[in-house]
Amino acid sequence: MSETRKYWSQHLAAIAAEGITTRGYAEREGLSADSLYYWRRRLKRDAAASGPPAAGRPTGRQLVPVQIMGRPPSGPACTLAIGPDVQLTLDQLPDPQWLASLAAATAGRGH
């Protein structure tokens, strides 16, 4: 990822993690709200254009299903939809800072 994309992605992730409006964030950080809106559209468009990887083609990241045994019989406390095909089921509510980090790391993916 280029430094420019990384720069704007980090700002957009912070907006999502903080739950602040784009304009409010822009004013606070001294940024152009129009630039934030532009980069949000551009990064989403680029992510959609790249689409899912072709079957068998390495993605640079390998994901494997993980199941932790010992879930209480009452069922999960929280299920997070990270994308259309990705769900994370947790036995307890996550720490808010961890959740903010997850939101920042996955911003713009699967939307």
TADACOR-V956287 format. One record per residue. N is the residue number from 1. RES is the residue in three letters. PHI is phi in radians with two decimals (none if undefined). PSI is psi in radians with two decimals (999 if undefined). Layout:
# TADACOR-V956287
n=<N/N>
res=<RES/RES>
phi=<PHI/PHI>
psi=<PSI/PSI>
This chain:
# TADACOR-V956287
n=<1/2/3/4/5/6/7/8/9/10/11/12/13/14/15/16/17/18/19/20/21/22/23/24/25/26/27/28/29/30/31/32/33/34/35/36/37/38/39/40/41/42/43/44/45/46/47/48/49/50/51/52/53/54/55/56/57/58/59/60/61/62/63/64/65/66/67/68/69/70/71/72/73/74/75/76/77/78/79/80/81/82/83/84/85/86/87/88/89/90/91/92/93/94/95/96/97/98/99/100/101/102/103/104/105/106/107/108/109/110/111>
res=<MET/SER/GLU/THR/ARG/LYS/TYR/TRP/SER/GLN/HIS/LEU/ALA/ALA/ILE/ALA/ALA/GLU/GLY/ILE/THR/THR/ARG/GLY/TYR/ALA/GLU/ARG/GLU/GLY/LEU/SER/ALA/ASP/SER/LEU/TYR/TYR/TRP/ARG/ARG/ARG/LEU/LYS/ARG/ASP/ALA/ALA/ALA/SER/GLY/PRO/PRO/ALA/ALA/GLY/ARG/PRO/THR/GLY/ARG/GLN/LEU/VAL/PRO/VAL/GLN/ILE/MET/GLY/ARG/PRO/PRO/SER/GLY/PRO/ALA/CYS/THR/LEU/ALA/ILE/GLY/PRO/ASP/VAL/GLN/LEU/THR/LEU/ASP/GLN/LEU/PRO/ASP/PRO/GLN/TRP/LEU/ALA/SER/LEU/ALA/ALA/ALA/THR/ALA/GLY/ARG/GLY/HIS>
phi=<none/-1.18/-1.07/-1.14/-1.08/-1.08/-0.99/-1.26/-1.08/-1.13/-1.13/-1.17/-1.15/-1.11/-1.06/-1.12/-1.19/-1.44/1.24/-1.66/-1.25/-1.08/-1.13/-1.10/-1.12/-1.03/-1.09/-1.10/-1.62/1.24/-1.91/-1.45/-1.09/-1.06/-1.16/-1.09/-1.10/-1.03/-1.18/-1.09/-1.10/-1.12/-1.16/-1.15/-1.09/-1.11/-1.13/-1.19/-1.19/-1.26/1.03/-1.23/-1.16/-1.12/-0.99/1.47/-1.49/-1.14/-1.77/1.58/-2.29/-1.93/-1.88/-2.28/-1.19/-2.24/-2.21/-1.74/-1.34/1.77/-1.12/-1.04/-1.11/-1.27/1.74/-1.24/-1.54/-2.71/-2.20/-1.81/-1.61/-1.57/-2.89/-1.11/-2.07/-2.21/-2.26/-2.10/-1.82/-2.11/-1.33/-2.47/-1.15/-1.34/-1.09/-1.01/-1.21/-1.11/-1.11/-1.10/-1.13/-1.10/-1.06/-1.14/-1.22/-1.89/-0.97/1.41/-1.76/1.34/-1.72>
psi=<2.34/2.79/-0.64/-0.82/-0.74/-0.76/-0.90/-0.61/-0.70/-0.72/-0.75/-0.63/-0.68/-0.69/-0.82/-0.75/-0.64/-0.35/0.45/2.73/2.69/-0.77/-0.72/-0.73/-0.79/-0.78/-0.79/-0.70/-0.05/0.59/2.87/2.16/-0.66/-0.66/-0.70/-0.77/-0.74/-0.87/-0.57/-0.82/-0.79/-0.79/-0.67/-0.75/-0.79/-0.69/-0.71/-0.65/-0.59/-0.48/-3.07/2.63/2.62/2.58/2.29/-0.18/2.22/2.50/-0.07/-0.35/2.33/2.21/2.43/2.51/2.45/2.29/2.15/2.12/2.75/0.33/2.37/2.58/-0.28/-0.23/3.08/2.64/-0.39/2.34/2.15/2.21/1.92/-0.42/-3.11/-0.45/0.16/2.15/2.49/2.04/2.22/2.55/-0.36/2.85/2.40/2.81/2.36/-0.63/-0.65/-0.73/-0.71/-0.69/-0.72/-0.78/-0.72/-0.71/-0.48/0.12/2.32/0.00/2.30/0.24/999>
